[in-house]
Amino acid sequence: MLKRHLEAGRLEAGCDEAGRGCLAGPVHAAAVILPVGYKNKWLDDSKKISEKDRYSLREEIEAKALAWAVGVCSPEEIDQHNILNASILAMHKALDQLQQKPEFVLVDGNRFKPWSDVPYQTVIKGDATFMSIAAASILAKTYRDDFMVNLDAEYPQYDWKINKGYPTPKHRSVLITEGPTPYHRKSFKLKELQQLQLKL
């Protein structure tokens, strides 16, 4: 089972993002404060559980969390700030929306920037270590997946309902033949895609 807290009895917000490695769509991030003593043996890194279980856990998290929120940075913000900074900005947006201010922030990964006056710690593989980060990973992943499935109706040729904007062979191939949509990240150069296509 994952760890409940870094320090027992403290209000800790877990933060994680989804969509950093995509060619298209925004990056989503979530912040979650779980109750002290919260237990859920099924809670884990969103990448390790099925889609059905992720959505079931989302309902549980939203019902039981002391506070939760999702922040989004658009493809334009990603192009402006770069994907790392946009991911951190999305986390800040999520933290800004929390109805309860945390005493500490736990962040998946190894890069973050101070938020408000709240201390923080980055944790490599934090979504497989702390329950609050795992909960944030599930919210970020499911809300971003919902967004990309809705976009698929507008641009079905890119197969976003399946690949969610990630660089699958089909996505890259269609992007090369038909060009980018307004939802593609322009900071990923088409020349790089063409080089990738030669390897397919």
C-alpha positions as CSV (number, residue, x, y, z in Angstrom):
1,M,0.0,0.0,0.0
2,L,1.1,3.5,-0.7
3,K,2.2,5.9,2.0
4,R,-0.5,8.2,3.4
5,H,1.7,11.1,4.3
6,L,5.2,12.4,4.4
7,E,4.5,13.7,7.9
8,A,1.5,12.3,9.8
9,G,-1.3,14.7,10.7
10,R,-0.2,17.4,8.2
11,L,-2.5,18.6,5.4
12,E,-0.5,17.6,2.4
13,A,-1.6,18.2,-1.2
14,G,-0.3,15.8,-3.8
15,C,0.3,17.1,-7.3
16,D,0.8,15.3,-10.6
17,E,0.3,16.0,-14.3
18,A,-0.8,14.2,-17.5
19,G,0.1,14.9,-21.1
20,R,3.7,16.0,-21.0
21,G,4.7,13.7,-23.8
22,C,1.9,14.5,-26.2
23,L,2.0,16.1,-29.6
24,A,-1.5,17.6,-29.2
25,G,-3.8,18.9,-26.5
26,P,-3.3,20.6,-23.2
27,V,-1.4,19.4,-20.2
28,H,-3.6,18.8,-17.2
29,A,-2.5,18.7,-13.5
30,A,-4.3,17.9,-10.4
31,A,-3.9,18.7,-6.7
32,V,-5.5,16.5,-4.0
33,I,-5.7,16.8,-0.2
34,L,-6.8,13.5,1.3
35,P,-8.2,13.2,4.8
36,V,-5.8,12.2,7.6
37,G,-5.9,8.4,7.9
38,Y,-7.5,7.8,4.5
39,K,-7.3,4.2,3.3
40,N,-7.8,2.7,-0.2
41,K,-5.9,-0.4,-1.1
42,W,-6.7,0.1,-4.8
43,L,-5.2,3.5,-5.1
44,D,-2.1,3.5,-7.2
45,D,-0.2,5.3,-10.0
46,S,-2.8,5.9,-12.8
47,K,-0.5,4.2,-15.4
48,K,-0.7,0.9,-13.4
49,I,-4.5,0.6,-13.3
50,S,-7.2,0.0,-15.9
51,E,-9.2,2.8,-17.5
52,K,-12.4,1.5,-15.8
53,D,-10.7,1.5,-12.4
54,R,-9.3,5.0,-12.9
55,Y,-12.8,6.4,-13.4
56,S,-14.1,4.5,-10.4
57,L,-11.3,5.8,-8.3
58,R,-12.0,9.3,-9.6
59,E,-15.5,9.2,-8.1
60,E,-14.0,7.9,-4.8
61,I,-11.4,10.7,-4.7
62,E,-13.8,13.5,-5.5
63,A,-16.2,12.2,-2.9
64,K,-13.7,11.6,-0.1
65,A,-10.9,14.2,-0.6
66,L,-10.8,17.2,1.7
67,A,-10.1,19.3,-1.4
68,W,-9.2,18.6,-5.1
69,A,-8.8,20.7,-8.3
70,V,-7.6,20.3,-11.8
71,G,-5.5,22.9,-13.7
72,V,-4.9,23.1,-17.4
73,C,-2.3,24.8,-19.7
74,S,-3.3,25.1,-23.3
75,P,-1.1,24.2,-26.3
76,E,-0.4,27.9,-26.7
77,E,0.8,28.1,-23.1
78,I,3.0,25.0,-23.7
79,D,4.6,26.6,-26.8
80,Q,5.1,29.9,-24.9
81,H,6.6,28.5,-21.6
82,N,7.9,25.0,-22.7
83,I,6.3,21.8,-21.5
84,L,8.2,21.6,-18.2
85,N,7.2,25.1,-17.1
86,A,3.7,24.7,-18.5
87,S,3.3,21.5,-16.4
88,I,4.4,23.3,-13.3
89,L,2.1,26.2,-14.1
90,A,-0.8,23.8,-14.5
91,M,0.0,22.4,-11.0
92,H,0.0,26.0,-9.6
93,K,-3.4,26.5,-11.2
94,A,-4.7,23.4,-9.6
95,L,-3.3,24.5,-6.2
96,D,-4.8,27.9,-6.6
97,Q,-8.3,26.4,-6.9
98,L,-8.2,24.2,-3.8
99,Q,-10.9,25.2,-1.3
100,Q,-8.5,24.4,1.5
101,K,-4.9,25.6,1.6
102,P,-2.4,22.8,2.2
103,E,0.4,22.9,4.8
104,F,2.8,21.1,2.4
105,V,2.9,20.1,-1.2
106,L,4.2,16.8,-2.6
107,V,5.0,16.8,-6.3
108,D,5.6,13.9,-8.6
109,G,9.0,14.1,-10.4
110,N,12.1,16.2,-9.6
111,R,11.2,19.7,-10.8
112,F,8.8,22.3,-9.3
113,K,8.7,26.0,-8.5
114,P,7.5,27.5,-5.1
115,W,3.8,28.0,-4.8
116,S,2.5,30.6,-2.4
117,D,4.4,30.4,0.9
118,V,3.9,26.6,1.2
119,P,6.9,24.3,1.5
120,Y,7.1,21.5,-1.0
121,Q,9.1,18.3,-1.8
122,T,9.5,16.6,-5.2
123,V,9.4,12.8,-5.2
124,I,10.6,10.7,-8.1
125,K,7.9,8.1,-8.8
126,G,5.8,9.9,-6.3
127,D,2.6,8.6,-7.9
128,A,3.8,5.1,-6.9
129,T,4.8,6.3,-3.4
130,F,2.2,8.6,-1.9
131,M,-1.6,8.3,-2.0
132,S,-2.2,12.0,-2.5
133,I,0.1,12.1,-5.6
134,A,-1.5,8.9,-6.9
135,A,-4.9,10.5,-6.5
136,A,-3.7,13.6,-8.3
137,S,-2.4,11.4,-11.2
138,I,-5.8,9.7,-11.6
139,L,-7.6,13.0,-11.7
140,A,-5.2,14.6,-14.1
141,K,-5.2,11.5,-16.4
142,T,-9.0,11.0,-16.5
143,Y,-9.8,14.7,-17.1
144,R,-7.3,15.0,-19.8
145,D,-8.5,11.8,-21.5
146,D,-12.1,13.1,-21.4
147,F,-10.8,16.3,-23.1
148,M,-9.0,14.4,-25.9
149,V,-12.0,12.1,-26.5
150,N,-14.2,15.1,-27.0
151,L,-11.7,16.6,-29.4
152,D,-11.7,13.3,-31.4
153,A,-15.2,14.1,-32.7
154,E,-13.8,17.2,-34.3
155,Y,-10.6,15.6,-35.7
156,P,-11.3,11.8,-35.9
157,Q,-8.4,11.1,-38.3
158,Y,-5.8,11.6,-35.6
159,D,-7.4,8.8,-33.5
160,W,-7.3,10.9,-30.3
161,K,-10.0,8.8,-28.6
162,I,-7.4,6.0,-28.6
163,N,-4.0,7.7,-28.4
164,K,-5.1,10.8,-26.4
165,G,-2.6,12.9,-28.3
166,Y,0.5,10.8,-27.7
167,P,2.9,10.2,-30.7
168,T,1.7,6.8,-31.9
169,P,2.7,5.8,-35.5
170,K,-0.8,6.6,-36.8
171,H,-0.9,10.0,-35.1
172,R,2.5,10.9,-36.5
173,S,1.7,9.7,-39.9
174,V,-1.6,11.7,-40.2
175,L,0.2,14.7,-38.8
176,I,2.8,14.5,-41.5
177,T,0.3,14.0,-44.4
178,E,-2.5,16.4,-43.2
179,G,-0.5,18.9,-41.0
180,P,-1.2,20.1,-37.5
181,T,-4.5,21.2,-36.0
182,P,-5.0,24.2,-33.8
183,Y,-4.6,21.8,-30.9
184,H,-1.1,20.6,-31.8
185,R,1.9,21.9,-30.0
186,K,3.8,24.0,-32.5
187,S,7.0,23.8,-30.4
188,F,7.4,20.1,-31.6
189,K,8.8,20.7,-35.1
190,L,7.4,18.9,-38.1
191,K,11.0,18.2,-39.2
192,E,11.5,16.1,-36.1
193,L,8.2,14.2,-36.9
194,Q,9.4,13.5,-40.5
195,Q,12.6,12.1,-39.1
196,L,10.6,9.9,-36.8
197,Q,8.4,8.8,-39.7
198,L,11.5,7.5,-41.5
199,K,12.0,5.0,-38.7
200,L,8.5,3.6,-38.8
